[in-house]
């Protein structure tokens, strides 16, 4: 394994990480990986990325939460293992200082490199890349069940109970600690307004029925707090 992605103690020595790695291996095998020798190395590289110290929300906890939603609702997807692999890769490259969709583009290319190296069929690699890129704007075409499930899982935190949502918002603020408060409020308000402007936050009917209303309430509450003079929401 590349020493760059080796942690001390070794990732596989902890139960939670071992379980996560097994989920990675199962998804890759289910999607057609033919290079089993590199499966663990690729999974450890991804986990190393998800554990970078500048992350506060986009961490392995977020990865696990997205995977949990996909697993619970796998029947909604046409190719759930590809959705799982896209979940693994969708924020694997995450630099809060990057502009536009640079993180999603880089994450998609990382997915291509890793999955091609594991021997996945070309059509599967292309589909994972497409799914990762969808998370830049969460705009999903009608009938795209796999894209809907991935994006719904990625946005599930928006429908969290208010206290949990506030912890999420605070963690995002910590990731952007380099941005002055006035600029952060403007930028964050732009993001929230774009989400509220989507025709629907959630596309999978059973998830939309449960999550659309509380998510929009959370977004509106945070948007109102950002417009209020004083400290950012904690």
ZANURO-946032 format. One line per 2 residues: number of its first residue (from 0); their letters; for each residue x, y, z of C-alpha. Coordinates in steps of 0.5 Angstrom, whole numbers, always signed. Layout:
BEGIN
NUM) A) X/Y/Z ~ ...
***
This chain:
BEGIN
0) XX) +0/+0/+0 ~ +2/+7/-1
2) XX) +5/+10/+5 ~ +2/+16/+4
4) XX) -5/+13/+6 ~ -3/+9/+12
6) XX) -5/+11/+19 ~ -2/+9/+26
8) XX) -5/+5/+28 ~ -7/+1/+21
10) XX) -14/+3/+19 ~ -16/-4/+19
12) XX) -15/-5/+26 ~ -21/-1/+29
14) XX) -28/-5/+28 ~ -31/+1/+26
16) XX) -26/+2/+20 ~ -26/-5/+19
18) XX) -34/-5/+18 ~ -33/+1/+13
20) XX) -28/-3/+9 ~ -32/-9/+8
22) XX) -38/-5/+6 ~ -33/-2/+1
24) XX) -31/-8/-1 ~ -38/-11/-2
26) XX) -40/-5/-6 ~ -34/-6/-11
28) XX) -35/-13/-12 ~ -42/-13/-13
30) XX) -41/-7/-18 ~ -36/-12/-22
32) XX) -29/-11/-19 ~ -24/-16/-22
34) XX) -18/-13/-18 ~ -19/-16/-11
36) XX) -12/-15/-9 ~ -13/-7/-9
38) XX) -19/-7/-6 ~ -17/-6/+1
40) XX) -12/-1/-1 ~ -17/+3/-5
42) XX) -22/+3/+1 ~ -16/+6/+6
44) XX) -14/+11/+1 ~ -21/+14/+1
46) XX) -22/+13/+8 ~ -16/+17/+9
48) XX) -18/+23/+5 ~ -25/+23/+9
50) XX) -21/+23/+15 ~ -17/+29/+13
52) XX) -16/+34/+19 ~ -19/+40/+16
54) XX) -26/+37/+15 ~ -31/+38/+20
56) XX) -38/+36/+17 ~ -35/+32/+11
58) XX) -32/+27/+15 ~ -33/+19/+15
60) XX) -39/+20/+19 ~ -42/+24/+13
62) XX) -40/+18/+9 ~ -43/+13/+14
64) XX) -50/+17/+14 ~ -50/+17/+6
66) XX) -49/+9/+6 ~ -54/+8/+11
68) XX) -59/+11/+7 ~ -57/+8/+1
70) XX) -57/+1/+4 ~ -64/+2/+8
72) XX) -67/+4/+1 ~ -63/+0/-4
74) XX) -70/-2/-7 ~ -71/+5/-10
76) XX) -64/+4/-14 ~ -63/+0/-21
78) XX) -56/-1/-19 ~ -55/+0/-12
80) XX) -48/-2/-11 ~ -46/+4/-16
82) XX) -50/+8/-12 ~ -46/+6/-6
84) XX) -39/+7/-10 ~ -41/+14/-12
86) XX) -43/+15/-4 ~ -36/+13/-3
88) XX) -33/+18/-8 ~ -37/+24/-8
90) XX) -33/+28/-3 ~ -27/+24/-3
92) XX) -24/+30/-5 ~ -26/+36/-1
94) XX) -22/+43/-1 ~ -27/+49/+2
96) XX) -22/+54/-1 ~ -24/+51/-8
98) XX) -29/+54/-13 ~ -35/+52/-17
100) XX) -35/+45/-18 ~ -28/+43/-17
102) XX) -29/+38/-11 ~ -34/+34/-15
104) XX) -30/+34/-21 ~ -24/+32/-18
106) XX) -28/+27/-14 ~ -31/+24/-20
108) XX) -24/+23/-23 ~ -21/+20/-17
110) XX) -27/+15/-18 ~ -25/+14/-25
112) XX) -18/+12/-23 ~ -19/+8/-17
114) XX) -25/+4/-20 ~ -21/+3/-27
116) XX) -16/+0/-23 ~ -20/-5/-19
118) XX) -23/-8/-26 ~ -30/-5/-26
120) XX) -33/-5/-33 ~ -32/+1/-37
122) XX) -40/+3/-37 ~ -40/+2/-29
124) XX) -34/+7/-28 ~ -38/+12/-33
126) XX) -44/+11/-29 ~ -41/+12/-22
128) XX) -37/+19/-25 ~ -44/+21/-27
130) XX) -47/+20/-20 ~ -41/+24/-17
132) XX) -42/+30/-21 ~ -49/+30/-20
134) XX) -48/+32/-12 ~ -45/+39/-15
136) XX) -52/+41/-16 ~ -57/+36/-14
138) XX) -61/+37/-20 ~ -64/+30/-22
140) XX) -67/+28/-28 ~ -74/+25/-28
142) XX) -73/+17/-28 ~ -66/+18/-25
144) XX) -67/+13/-19 ~ -60/+12/-18
146) XX) -58/+19/-18 ~ -65/+21/-14
148) XX) -62/+16/-8 ~ -55/+19/-8
150) XX) -57/+26/-8 ~ -63/+25/-3
152) XX) -58/+21/+2 ~ -53/+27/+1
154) XX) -58/+32/+3 ~ -61/+28/+8
156) XX) -58/+32/+14 ~ -62/+38/+12
158) XX) -68/+34/+15 ~ -65/+33/+21
160) XX) -68/+35/+28 ~ -67/+42/+29
162) XX) -61/+41/+34 ~ -58/+36/+30
164) XX) -59/+41/+24 ~ -55/+46/+28
166) XX) -49/+42/+29 ~ -49/+41/+22
168) XX) -49/+48/+20 ~ -44/+49/+26
170) XX) -39/+44/+23 ~ -40/+47/+16
172) XX) -38/+54/+19 ~ -32/+51/+22
174) XX) -30/+48/+15 ~ -30/+55/+12
176) XX) -26/+58/+18 ~ -22/+62/+13
178) XX) -28/+66/+11 ~ -29/+72/+14
180) XX) -36/+72/+17 ~ -40/+77/+13
182) XX) -37/+74/+7 ~ -39/+67/+10
184) XX) -46/+69/+11 ~ -47/+72/+4
186) XX) -44/+65/+1 ~ -48/+61/+5
188) XX) -55/+64/+4 ~ -53/+64/-3
190) XX) -53/+56/-2 ~ -59/+56/+2
192) XX) -63/+60/-3 ~ -61/+55/-9
194) XX) -63/+49/-5 ~ -70/+52/-3
196) XX) -70/+54/-10 ~ -70/+47/-13
198) XX) -77/+44/-15 ~ -76/+39/-10
200) XX) -70/+37/-5 ~ -72/+30/-5
202) XX) -74/+26/-11 ~ -75/+19/-8
204) XX) -82/+19/-7 ~ -82/+15/+0
206) XX) -76/+20/+2 ~ -79/+26/+0
208) XX) -86/+25/+4 ~ -82/+24/+10
210) XX) -76/+30/+9 ~ -78/+35/+5
212) XX) -82/+39/+10 ~ -77/+39/+15
214) XX) -72/+40/+11 ~ -75/+47/+8
216) XX) -76/+49/+15 ~ -69/+48/+17
218) XX) -66/+52/+11 ~ -71/+57/+12
220) XX) -69/+58/+19 ~ -62/+58/+18
222) XX) -63/+63/+12 ~ -67/+68/+17
224) XX) -61/+67/+22 ~ -56/+69/+17
226) XX) -60/+75/+16 ~ -60/+77/+23
228) XX) -54/+81/+25 ~ -50/+78/+31
230) XX) -46/+71/+31 ~ -47/+66/+26
232) XX) -52/+60/+28 ~ -48/+55/+33
***
